[in-house]
Amino acid sequence: MHFLYPGFLFGLLALAVPLVIHLFHFRRFRTVWFTNVRFLRNIREETATKNRLKHLLVLIARMLAIAFLVFAFAQPYLPAIQSGDVKQRNAVSIYIDNSFSMEAVQDDEQLLDIAKRKAEEIASAYSIDDKFQLLTNDMEAKHQRLLSKEECMQMIRQVRVSPQVRTQQEIFNRQLDLLSHEQDARKIVYSLSDFQINNGASTEDTTVQHYLVYLKSSENRNMTVDSLWFTSPVLLLSQQAKLCIRVQNYGDEEMRNAPVTLNLNGQVKSLTNLDIPAHSAVIDTLAFTLQDARWQKGVVNVRDYPVAFDDDFFFSFKPVDKVPVLCINNGNENPFLRSVYGNKQTFVLQNNSFDQIDFATLNNYPSVVLQNTTTISSGLAQALQKQLDNGGNVILFPSDNMDVSSVNTFLNTFHIGSFAVKNTQRKNVSKANVQLDILSDVFEKIPGNLALPYATLSYPIQTSSRSLQEQIMTFADGTPMLARYPVANGYVYLSSVPLNTAYTDLPLQSSWFVALMYKIAVSAHKGLPVYAVIGTDKWFPLRDFAVSGDNVIKVKGADDEFIPEMRKSGNTVEINCGNYIQDAGSYSVEGVSATNSKPLELVLSLNYDRRESDLRFYTEDALRDMYAGDHTGLIDNVHQDLSGLVNRLSTGTPLWKFCVIFVLVFLAAEILLIRLLP
């Protein structure tokens, strides 16, 4: 037991007053003469014994009353779990989990409302001299400073649900960061959450006392679309598009005939019903035909109860009419390239010779094929560099009499591979990298006797130590026949063999050549991602958008409009919506063209983080096992008044009320002794 104000214990010296009165009994005795006192002697001795006992009991009652009155002023208490001086100022950080999972209900009340009420009880238990931090998943600027008690109570009432998702470690690190500046204060952290398993756990820190306030949800049923993708990298007009969706059942029961709807620009395009086992996912494909070249705003919808925030999954894309390809030839057009890119339903092929190139229009072609290359001029090299900055692809096939030094001068500007002198020995390809993205979906099943090309003339590709080479096809000697190098925002593809059947059978290997050239061309047609997740720090590249002068980029939703964060990356502008967007949906990105100042518009779709959809939570026992240290405690009974509990945890168990009760008891005992005892 300790005393909050031990100086008052000097008041115990007052116990000497009744003791002195009792010992010296300041009374004068008067003598009364009787004729015969023989019979009074026994009565006097009996009365004196009773009086001594009565006076002793009264003395004890008085001294105990005075002692407990002094103790009441000294305010005794039992030491708290937390160590330190109870008169020390407190720095208290309160985290309220305001993610979507906190919309679940316990006893007909949302967990978020319970958390806010309990946070107010915690704050009310501290004094007005203490400082507070209120932290939520939003991590706004107002959460990065210490508040007074009244300010903290006001901010607690303003907490609303948020799409932001944070791990427990992220939250704890932010709390420690602010509290670390309070050197002379006792640091206390409270985390009010349902403690989803997806959000992980935090480490223990001996500089703070951490209390977990566990809010248990009774909901464990939820179904959602957690991802989607198209089977083709480029969606062409008037052709069937196949959308793959992954539907996850997080509940404990099987979902039978769960309805899934695909809407495109407000029109229903596809319907399906799925049977999904408990705690499992099902992948299904929705097919539809594209007839409109404008940006398409889509949403895949599932309906389940009671969790509804993740029922809609938004996506957007723009179909491509045709993919433009530029072939720069040294001599005649190549018939094999014509056979691949001459399909007018998919490609628009433009052939030029090396001495008849319009460098100004080069950027209009996402893919440029240098066929039968002998030399590369400085003008062409600069134009190709701009094209790579804009995310294009350059495919280089050498000629049988290539000027190696001239071509290597161009390649060395990008610090990628270079060509060695001509080799006329026959070499066979021993391996094809079918795990690479441009080959990964070419074969459903790779046959065991698949033929691979050979070459009788090649320019061995030497790899620079600074390059990131990806070998697509590799000869038996380990050198690549075809390799890819990331350059700026695009790729450079190098072939070590001419595209000539006199030296290689690659053009005749249709299973390889057609697939490779097709995938290289369509992969260059880059755009915005089909969807993104709210709260992730992601930059979106925008081509040909002007940001100089009065030209700004705006993002518009159904109810709001804002200017996003922007940065220049080469010839591309990148935007970051950051925390501006709080509602899932499709948003228009508007600006003007840097080329011709015409209006430009793109569509960006954002969805809520699906980590909140997984309604799996740590149990009380699991939390106790994870936080078994002396500096972390678990509060799992939220039905109790937390203000009294916090008082006991932070300042100890106060005993002054019991002291007052004992004072009254002993005063009453004194009165009863005086009045009732003879």
Rosetta blueprint (number, residue, H / E / L):
1 M L
2 H E
3 F E
4 L L
5 Y L
6 P H
7 G H
8 F H
9 L H
10 F H
11 G H
12 L H
13 L H
14 A H
15 L H
16 A H
17 V H
18 P H
19 L H
20 V H
21 I H
22 H H
23 L H
24 F H
25 H L
26 F L
27 R L
28 R L
29 F L
30 R L
31 T L
32 V L
33 W L
34 F L
35 T L
36 N L
37 V L
38 R L
39 F L
40 L H
41 R H
42 N H
43 I H
44 R H
45 E H
46 E H
47 T H
48 A H
49 T H
50 K H
51 N H
52 R H
53 L H
54 K H
55 H H
56 L H
57 L H
58 V H
59 L H
60 I H
61 A H
62 R H
63 M H
64 L H
65 A H
66 I H
67 A H
68 F H
69 L H
70 V H
71 F H
72 A H
73 F H
74 A H
75 Q L
76 P E
77 Y E
78 L E
79 P L
80 A L
81 I L
82 Q L
83 S L
84 G L
85 D L
86 V L
87 K L
88 Q L
89 R L
90 N E
91 A E
92 V E
93 S E
94 I E
95 Y E
96 I E
97 D L
98 N L
99 S L
100 F H
101 S H
102 M H
103 E H
104 A L
105 V E
106 Q E
107 D L
108 D L
109 E E
110 Q E
111 L H
112 L H
113 D H
114 I H
115 A H
116 K H
117 R H
118 K H
119 A H
120 E H
121 E H
122 I H
123 A H
124 S H
125 A L
126 Y L
127 S L
128 I L
129 D L
130 D L
131 K E
132 F E
133 Q E
134 L E
135 L E
136 T L
137 N L
138 D L
139 M L
140 E L
141 A H
142 K H
143 H H
144 Q H
145 R L
146 L L
147 L E
148 S L
149 K H
150 E H
151 E H
152 C H
153 M H
154 Q H
155 M H
156 I H
157 R H
158 Q L
159 V L
160 R L
161 V L
162 S L
163 P L
164 Q L
165 V L
166 R L
167 T L
168 Q H
169 Q H
170 E H
171 I H
172 F H
173 N H
174 R H
175 Q H
176 L H
177 D H
178 L H
179 L H
180 S L
181 H L
182 E L
183 Q L
184 D L
185 A L
186 R E
187 K E
188 I E
189 V E
190 Y E
191 S E
192 L E
193 S E
194 D L
195 F L
196 Q E
197 I H
198 N H
199 N H
200 G L
201 A L
202 S L
203 T L
204 E L
205 D L
206 T L
207 T L
208 V L
209 Q E
210 H E
211 Y E
212 L E
213 V E
214 Y E
215 L L
216 K L
217 S L
218 S L
219 E L
220 N L
221 R L
222 N L
223 M E
224 T E
225 V E
226 D E
227 S E
228 L E
229 W E
230 F E
231 T L
232 S L
233 P L
234 V L
235 L L
236 L E
237 L L
238 S L
239 Q L
240 Q E
241 A E
242 K E
243 L E
244 C E
245 I E
246 R E
247 V E
248 Q E
249 N E
250 Y L
251 G L
252 D L
253 E L
254 E L
255 M E
256 R E
257 N E
258 A E
259 P E
260 V E
261 T E
262 L E
263 N E
264 L E
265 N L
266 G L
267 Q E
268 V E
269 K E
270 S E
271 L E
272 T E
273 N E
274 L E
275 D E
276 I E
277 P L
278 A L
279 H L
280 S E
281 A E
282 V E
283 I E
284 D E
285 T E
286 L E
287 A E
288 F E
289 T E
290 L L
291 Q L
292 D L
293 A L
294 R L
295 W L
296 Q E
297 K E
298 G E
299 V E
300 V E
301 N E
302 V E
303 R L
304 D L
305 Y L
306 P L
307 V L
308 A L
309 F L
310 D L
311 D L
312 D E
313 F E
314 F E
315 F E
316 S E
317 F E
318 K L
319 P L
320 V E
321 D L
322 K L
323 V E
324 P E
325 V E
326 L E
327 C E
328 I E
329 N E
330 N L
331 G L
332 N L
333 E L
334 N L
335 P H
336 F H
337 L H
338 R H
339 S H
340 V H
341 Y H
342 G L
343 N L
344 K L
345 Q L
346 T L
347 F E
348 V E
349 L E
350 Q E
351 N E
352 N E
353 S E
354 F L
355 D L
356 Q L
357 I L
358 D L
359 F H
360 A H
361 T H
362 L H
363 N H
364 N H
365 Y L
366 P L
367 S E
368 V E
369 V E
370 L E
371 Q E
372 N E
373 T E
374 T L
375 T L
376 I L
377 S L
378 S H
379 G H
380 L H
381 A H
382 Q H
383 A H
384 L H
385 Q H
386 K H
387 Q H
388 L H
389 D H
390 N L
391 G L
392 G L
393 N E
394 V E
395 I E
396 L E
397 F E
398 P E
399 S L
400 D L
401 N L
402 M L
403 D L
404 V H
405 S H
406 S H
407 V H
408 N H
409 T H
410 F H
411 L H
412 N H
413 T L
414 F L
415 H L
416 I L
417 G L
418 S E
419 F E
420 A L
421 V L
422 K L
423 N E
424 T L
425 Q L
426 R L
427 K E
428 N E
429 V E
430 S E
431 K E
432 A E
433 N L
434 V L
435 Q L
436 L L
437 D L
438 I L
439 L L
440 S L
441 D L
442 V L
443 F L
444 E L
445 K L
446 I L
447 P L
448 G L
449 N L
450 L L
451 A L
452 L L
453 P L
454 Y E
455 A E
456 T L
457 L L
458 S E
459 Y L
460 P L
461 I E
462 Q E
463 T L
464 S L
465 S L
466 R L
467 S L
468 L L
469 Q L
470 E E
471 Q E
472 I E
473 M E
474 T E
475 F E
476 A L
477 D L
478 G L
479 T L
480 P E
481 M E
482 L E
483 A E
484 R E
485 Y E
486 P E
487 V E
488 A L
489 N L
490 G E
491 Y E
492 V E
493 Y E
494 L E
495 S E
496 S L
497 V L
498 P L
499 L L
500 N L
501 T L
502 A L
503 Y L
504 T E
505 D L
506 L H
507 P H
508 L H
509 Q L
510 S H
511 S H
512 W H
513 F H
514 V H
515 A H
516 L H
517 M H
518 Y H
519 K H
520 I H
521 A H
522 V H
523 S H
524 A L
525 H L
526 K L
527 G L
528 L L
529 P L
530 V L
531 Y L
532 A E
533 V E
534 I L
535 G L
536 T L
537 D L
538 K L
539 W L
540 F E
541 P E
542 L E
543 R E
544 D L
545 F E
546 A L
547 V L
548 S L
549 G L
550 D L
551 N L
552 V L
553 I L
554 K E
555 V E
556 K E
557 G L
558 A L
559 D L
560 D L
561 E E
562 F E
563 I L
564 P L
565 E E
566 M E
567 R E
568 K E
569 S E
570 G L
571 N L
572 T E
573 V E
574 E E
575 I E
576 N E
577 C L
578 G L
579 N L
580 Y L
581 I L
582 Q L
583 D L
584 A L
585 G E
586 S E
587 Y E
588 S E
589 V E
590 E E
591 G E
592 V E
593 S E
594 A L
595 T L
596 N L
597 S L
598 K L
599 P E
600 L E
601 E E
602 L E
603 V E
604 L E
605 S E
606 L E
607 N E
608 Y L
609 D L
610 R H
611 R H
612 E H
613 S H
614 D L
615 L L
616 R L
617 F E
618 Y L
619 T L
620 E H
621 D H
622 A H
623 L H
624 R H
625 D H
626 M H
627 Y L
628 A L
629 G L
630 D L
631 H L
632 T E
633 G E
634 L E
635 I E
636 D L
637 N L
638 V L
639 H L
640 Q L
641 D L
642 L H
643 S H
644 G H
645 L H
646 V H
647 N H
648 R H
649 L H
650 S H
651 T H
652 G L
653 T E
654 P E
655 L L
656 W H
657 K H
658 F H
659 C H
660 V H
661 I H
662 F H
663 V H
664 L H
665 V H
666 F H
667 L H
668 A H
669 A H
670 E H
671 I H
672 L H
673 L H
674 I H
675 R H
676 L H
677 L L
678 P L
